[in-house]
Amino acid sequence: MPADWSRALAVVAHPDDLEYGAAAAVAEWTDGGREVVYLLASRGEAGIDTLPPEECAPVREREQRASAAVVGVRAVEFLDHRDGVIEYGAALRRDIAAAVRRHRPELVITLNHRDTWGGGRAWNTPDHRAVGRATLDAVADAGNRWIFPELREQGLEPWNGVRWTAVAGSDRPTHAVDAAAGFERAVRSLLEHRSYIEVLTDQEPEAYCRTFLTNAVDAAAERFDGRPAVAFELFAH
């Protein structure tokens, strides 16, 4: 992965999306003095069947902030699009472009925007597809003064400084970050989503988190010199 950058913006649909794979890379980056900001399109309020959305949202927001702190991320923002029915379109692109202009990153990170996971073995969710695609498009929107001119009226000047967008969870990875140094914090970061995980699985939560992330970094190692890694598909801008 490129290392000559200082600011990154990670844009995903839900709390826990970054923790299911990318957090070890984030820990590595913040250890190196880089700034990473998290932007979530929703608060994950439809993610726990046993909690009504109005009760679930503050729980998942609190867990996401704690999770981000484990890997050195201090700034976590939420856009309040409705969990489960996030729509790709101008409104979502505008919100993400505004964040790009506000934070002025050189690297943008998002999650798999394609229809499937794992080479076609599992169907992706509409929220992931919508947010991933909108993020890739919003990078260009953020640099064009004639798209969303209302953002300039709000004091958000165009930003053409994004050099790369890195897509986590892609089945077409091109680059990787060594996961060794950040792996234990990645496990703890995912474990902060305990309310979600306890409903998701009957396994003991820490064992579940460790097994899932070990499998993920080991799968990436098969493509990247046998070293446990967090893999990304990198697009240059």
N, C-alpha and C positions, 0 to 999 in steps of 0.2 A: 504493500500500500504506500502511496505517497506520504512523505513525512514532513514536507515543507509547507505546513499550514499551522494556523494558531487558533482558529475558531470553527466550530462545527455546529450545525443545527440538525437534530434528529427528529423526523416527522413520522408519526405512526398513528394508527387508528385508536388503539386501546391501551389502558394500563396493562402491563406485562408483555406487550409486543416486543419491546427491546430486550427484556430479560430472557426471553426464549431464544437466546443465541448470541446477541450482539454485546452484552454487558461486559464480557471479558475484554473485548477490544476497547470499549469506552474506558474501563479502568486503566488499561495500558496508556491510552491517550492522556487522560487527566493526570496520571503519574508523571508524564513527560511535560506537564505544565500547559497543556492545551485546554481550551475552554469548550465545553460541550453543553448545549441547551437542549432540553426535551420539549417538544410540542406535540400534544395529543389531540386528535380531532374530537374525541369523545371522552367521557369520564367512565366508560365501561359499565354503565348503569344497568345494562341488560344481560350482564355476564354471569350473574349468580341466581339460579332458579329460585332459591329459598329466600331471597331478599327482594322486596319491591324496589323499583328503580330509584325512588326518592330516598330510600334508606341506603341503597347500594352505592350510589354515586359518591357520597362523602367518605365511605369506607375505602373505596378503590382509589380515590384521589389521595387520601392519607397514606395508603400503602405504596402508591407510586412515588410520592415524595420521599418516603423513607427508603424505598428501593433505589432511587436515583442517588441519594446521599451516600449509599454504600460504595458506589463506584465514582464518587467525586463530582457528581453533577448537582449544582446548587439551584439552578433555575429550571423550573418545570411549569409549563403553561398548558392550558386547556382551552379548546375552541368551542366546546359545547354543541357540536353536531350530535344528532341523536344516534346513540349506539345501536348498531344493527341495521340502520337504514341510512347510513351516510351516502350521499349522492355525489358522484363525480359531476362537476359542472363549474360554472363561473364563480359561484359563491364560495365553493371550497378552494378553488385556485386563488381567488382574491385573498382569502384568509391566510393561506400559506405564503403567498407572495408578500403580504404585509409583514409576516414574521421574518421572511428572508431579508426584506429591506430593513427591518428594525434591528436584527441581530448581525447582519452583514457577514455571514459565514463564507469561508472558502470551500468547505466540504459540507455537503448535505447528505444525510443518511435517511433511508426509508426502508420499507419492508416489501417483500415480493408482491409485485403488481400484476403478475400474470394469472391466468385462469386456474392453474394447478400448482401443487407442491410436489416435490420429489419426482420430477420427470413424468408427471401425468398420473401419479398413483392416487392423489387425493385432490379434491376440489377446494380451491381457495374461497375465502369468504368475500362477499361483495364489499364489505368495509375495507379490507386489505387492498382489494383491487382498486377501489375508488381513490383511496388516500395515496397509494403508491403512484398511480398514474397522475393524479393531480399534483403531487410533489414534483415529479419529473417535469411537468409542464410549467409549474409555478416558478421554477428556477429561471426560465426564459421570461415569464411574465414580470418577474421582479426587476429585470434589467431594461424593460421597455417602457419609456415614459408615457406612451400613448395607450397602453393597456392599463386599465384601472386607474385613470387619472385622478380619481377621488383620493387615492392613497397619497398623492403629492399634496393635495389640499390638507391632508392630515399630518403633513410634515415628514412623510416617508418618501425620501428621494430614491430614484432607481438605484439598484445595486447589481453591477455586472461582475462582481468578484467571485462568484461561485465557480470553482474550477473543476469540481467533480461531484457527481452524485453516486453514492455507494448503496447498492441494494442488498440488504441482508436476506437470507432465506431463499436466494435465487438458486435454481438448478443449473445455472450457467455461470458459475463463479470464475472470475478472472484474477482476483487479488485476495490476499489473506493477511490477517494480523495474528501473530503468535499469541496463543491463549494461555501460555503457562503462567505468566506473572499475575494475570488477572482472574484466573479460574476460580479460586476460592471465594473471591469477592463476588464473582458472577453467581455462584451458588447462593451466597447469602442474599444477594440482590433479588434473585428470583424467589427466595424463601420469604421475603417481605410481603409477597402477595398471598399470604397464608389463607385469608378468607376465601379467595378464589380457588386456591389449590386444594383445600380441604373438601370442597364440594366436587372438584374435578376428578379426584382419585381416591381410592381406598388405601393407597400406600401411605406410609409414614412420610410427611411432607419433605423432610430433608433428604431422605433416600430417593424420593421421586425426583427432586430438583437435581441432585447429584447425578443420578442415572441418566436423566434426559440430557443434561448438558455434556456429560462425558460422551454419550453417543454422538452428539452433534459435533463436538470438536474432533473426535476420532474419525468421523465420516469425512470431515474437511481434510484431515491429515492424509487421507488416501490420495488427494489431489496435490498436496503441497508438502512434498519431501518428507512425509511421514511424521511431521510435527503437528501436535494438536493445535488447531487454528480456528479462527472465526473467518469465514469466507464471505466475500462480497463480489457482486457484479458491478464493475466500475464504469460509469459513463463520464466522458470528458466533455466540458463545455467550452 
